[in-house]
Amino acid sequence: MKNILFITCLLVLGSTRFSIAQLEGKQFLSGSAGINFNNSNPASLSATHNYSYNFDISLGKFKSETRAVGWRISNSLGGRKMIYNIYNGSQVEQYEHNGISRFGLGLGRFWHFYKHFNAKMGIYGGPEAGLSFLNTKEYSIENNPESLIERHIQKIQLSLGLSAGLYYAFSEKWWVTASLAFANPVSVDYSFNRVRNVMTDEKNKGNDLTYRFSPVFNFPSVGLGLRYFYNR
């Protein structure tokens, strides 16, 4: 956490003397995406197939040569095919779940400060505020091999965070960006929880409100993206 605060202060205080070609007033569109496929075969399950994607799109504008603000929209989705072995005495009953297990949407506002090393590269960082929604459905055997528990959670989160990254300019219109670190020191979660025993259909419901102050800094956190300046 101290590192990202130091980076942000360095950007604010030290980025005013170097200027590259007329960034002030320029608008940009940034995006990054990731796709993941993997298989696993734990002892309590048959082979499990997982898939997921995530992407985010940012629309921003340079207010000065060293400061940019904008909005970020993010989306994520994950799914899996899994087969659980449920024991009923000496008998084994298999339960299969195949479909989407996680879906998320987010909207954020960012304020970034830049330190340009030369006309091609530099670093940036600053605060972000976000509102997100996450819908998950999870299954577990827990400590009872005769029961399969389904947890359906819908969570709304409001968060304040910090992020840092670097850029490389291929041309006046195109940059490649790489995120380096992030932290979410303050967040508030409100979740709707539904728990069901798949074998007996017994159900429970509940709501949780969670306040969290967690000054944990994730470094490095590398992710690549592209940025396009559409009014240059």
PyMOL commands that set and color helices and strands:
alter all, ss='L'
color gray80, all
select helices_A, chain A and resi 2-14
alter helices_A, ss='H'
color red, helices_A
select strands_A, chain A and resi 27-40+48-64+67-88+91-116+121-140+149-169+174-197+203-213+217-218+223-229
alter strands_A, ss='S'
color yellow, strands_A
deselect
rebuild
show_as cartoon
